Amino acid sequence: MKHRFISLALTTAALLLGSHLAIAADTPTAAPQAAASKAKVSTKTTKSTVAAKPKAAAKVKLVDINSASAAELTKLPGITEADAAKVVAGRPYGSKAWLVSNNILPEAKYSAIRQLIIAKQPSKDAATNAALYRKKK
């Protein structure tokens, strides 16, 4: 558990640092004399000098392992038809981590797809969901 937290923290830090470096690389800088001469010539702000807002990242549609078809599951990276069949046969899952704990997928395949999947619960009632999982085991 401690290893996962450290890994998550390092990954988050790397992503944040990378995004700041990308923004800095995209920002044009002018020599002080050029900036001063531009200021003397025109004080109007044009559309070309206004920085464009960065575009929001596109949302990734998560695949629900409790309801997706085998064909949808095989579209995930590294998932074969046999893996998809095992996932479908082992339903319902209380969480996506159950794929590894129930020996449905190896850790390496799970790591490759864990950001792309979700395990939605069949009912809003926790007692009903718990009864489904007890029958399975």
Secondary structure, DSSP 4 states (H G I P E B T S, - for coil): -HHHHHHHHHHHHHHHHHHHHHHHHHS----HHHHHHHHHH-----TTTSPPPPPPPPPPPPEETTT--HHHHHTSTT--HHHHHHHHHT---SSTTHHHHTTSS-HHHHHHHTTTEE---S-S-HHHHHHHHHHH-
